Amino acid sequence: MRNLPHSLARLAGLDSHKVLQDAEQQMDHDNPSRRQFMVAVGNLASAGWIALNWPDIAQAAQPMNHHAMHGSHAAPSGSALKRILTPAEEKEVEAIANQIVPGGKNPGAREAGAIDFINNALASFFGGQLPSFREGLLDFNKAYSAAYGAEKPFSAAPAAQQIDFLGTVDKTPFFQAVRRLTVLGLIALPKYGGNRNNLGWTLIGVEDNHMWAPPFGYYDQDYAGFEPYPGTKPYTADPA
């Protein structure tokens, strides 16, 4: 783990510690969205949560190169995605996600369409979490109203006020669920609703490259950029 970024190494099971304040303290001013995204990943979940949910996570974020061999993994049309949250619920969840990975100089959760992934996930492969997610959102809204009044929802609050409030609830299961789904929404294949225009992959420096698998044949030789194994020349009859 020594060669991994510090925030990724912390996936081994560290509990979150004021994730928003931590993000501000560690923020790379040249690339704030990437820094905050990596901090969010570092605080994503315990190793136990990842192991428990790995089949679903693997389905949502399977390696992009596998799909390069079998067809496009571009984002589907809006009608192809499942939606389960109400417009009001979407608005609040998106506002939370946008503070977890904010936009700015670089795109954040809103620009990457994380809410579309969250909606699709809760309507399908994470559907079992929907009841507790909705209950958590209801409690979140009640707590916000108790702290700041019921005139305006969290999504309509100034960014500084949103950050202050999230700092008081960042240990709750609901906030942790939103954070997990937000991060997954930025790294999953676009076909699942998030990672719009590969923005999430761009934040973590992942390139959408092709992958080839043996057996190779003469029919591969004219494919632009074909290299059967790293550091080898394209297949030709002439070994030179």
Secondary structure, 3 states (H helix, E strand, C coil): CCCCCHHHHHHHCCCCCCHHHHHHHHCCCCCHHHHHHHHHHHCCCCHHHHHHHHHHHHHHCCCHHHHHCCCCCCCCCHHHCCCCCCHHHHHHHHHHHHHHCCCCCCCCCCCCCHHHHHHHHHCCCCHHHHHHHHHHHHHHHHHHHHHHCCCCCHHHCCHHHHHHHHHHHCCCHHHHHHHHHHHHHHHCCHHHCCCHHHHHHHHCCCCCCCCCCCCCCHHHCCCCCCCCCCCCCCCCCCCC
